[in-house]
Amino acid sequence: MSGKYGFWTLTFLVIANMIGAGVFTTSGYSLADLGSPERVLWAWLAGGVIAVTGAISYAMLIRVMPQSGGEYLFLSRAAHPLLGYIAGWVSLIAGFSGAIAFAATALEGYLLPEHLRPEWMPAGIVTIMAIVLAGFFHGLHPRIGAATQNIAVSVKLVLLGTILVFAAYQWFSGDLVASSPPLPTSPDATPWSHWTAFAGSLVWISLSYSGFNAAVYVADEVIDAKRVVPRALVVGTLATTILYLCLNAVFVFAPPLQSIVGKPDVAAIAAASLGGNGFAHFVRWTIALCLLTSVLSMMMAAPRVYAKMADDGMLPAWMRFRGEAPFAATVVQIVVAVTLVLISDLQGLLSYLGLTLSLSAACSVCCLFLPSIRNSPQAAPKSWLLAPAFYVVATILSAGIMTSHDPKQLIATGLTFLVGGTMYALTTRRATDPTSSDSN
């Protein structure tokens, strides 16, 4: 099972995980809260800095624990199995299932808008087909799935580069002129409300950066994981950050501001402003490919977490690896993701996912300060702890400011953690129950 994935596959995995629905849907909502394109770009830059420090932090963790499992592995080994189980539960419900549902739903929205969908075709069918297709490739044929993903990500980067080159040409030729009046400012706005809005947007934007840790989930299947995985994390995150800043500059400066405020399809609106309907169709298909690769990459990483939990007895044994892939865990992932597609909507997932995933990642990075990590011979020098300290403080601060303004955002996240803790108690009680073991 070892040695299937190399540096470029892992780097593409990081890029594919990061470039998903968030970058193409978030800036319209952020613009409504922040009031100016410049502030939106500052928020994306801040999110990028936080993500890079997060990638460095995860690189330090994987050097000490070069195994698959992600947050579940780090927290259960370095802190306590309870925290690891909750992190694994978060991965199952929010980290992967919610993110897969989010990306696949956005994929259908861009690929087949409601006014173009035939009457005989039910809503959500493209979303479900994309999830099942991704599961088929990575659950049954992981080598083919990795090769397909590498090709798709390469094409995706070329197409995104084409969009940026076209936008730059329009800009320098004078055909693109930002002439929109500024958005009106609320008379009740205060400096604190500006910071609250910025923190809220940063939590949304963090969802677009949340895939920076993707390569750690397949570490067991990498030769020299201690060296290759950290490089892939940092290179993939830096490349994506630069691309995000360029793309969002186009999204918020190309169209009239009023046309994108609070809208989820800012990329398509910006494309129509740049090159008319023909270019808008090209961008829609490019975004659809981006979202498909995002679903593929998450379907590749997610079942490895559940297989690791099954190895530790935290999930049923039938979810372990069988041959080259965790087939049963992949089926579970498909079922949970499809269920979320059927019961949720795009905007409803945004704040919940951003808040839940950022807090789970911050808890994992905190492991770097525990004696179980610090005493390891593979631990990074103390001077490197500045990056994880910044990541944890920035993540918790932005989440705290946002939830202080809108406390209900914390309810769904708190319930997710609570249910995870309850499931852990039930699982460990069953494992220690002598009557249960006798029945097995």
Disulfide bonds with the S-S distance in Angstrom:
none
